């Protein structure tokens, strides 16, 4: 399987033709914006995932009592 992948990759690299394409500044800006949004989304996802894992395994996650002490929403 790896052999087929390497052979096809080699063929794509060797037998390419020029595309004569143009990327204007607006397109480049959209690409950079999409990349930045992807990086931020992954960072927030991992932060939330780690926070939930810490709560699950008894880490420093926020408990209901700690939230009430800070004046956050609670069951009053």
Rosetta blueprint (number, residue, H / E / L):
1 X L
2 X H
3 X H
4 X H
5 X H
6 X H
7 X H
8 X H
9 X H
10 X H
11 X H
12 X H
13 X H
14 X H
15 X L
16 X L
17 X L
18 X L
19 X L
20 X L
21 X L
22 X L
23 X L
24 X L
25 X H
26 X H
27 X H
28 X H
29 X H
30 X H
31 X H
32 X H
33 X H
34 X H
35 X H
36 X H
37 X H
38 X H
39 X H
40 X H
41 X H
42 X H
43 X H
44 X H
45 X H
46 X H
47 X H
48 X H
49 X H
50 X H
51 X H
52 X H
53 X H
54 X H
55 X H
56 X H
57 X L
58 X L
59 X L
60 X L
61 X L
62 X L
63 X L
64 X H
65 X H
66 X H
67 X H
68 X H
69 X H
70 X L
71 X L
72 X L
73 X L
74 X L
75 X L
76 X L
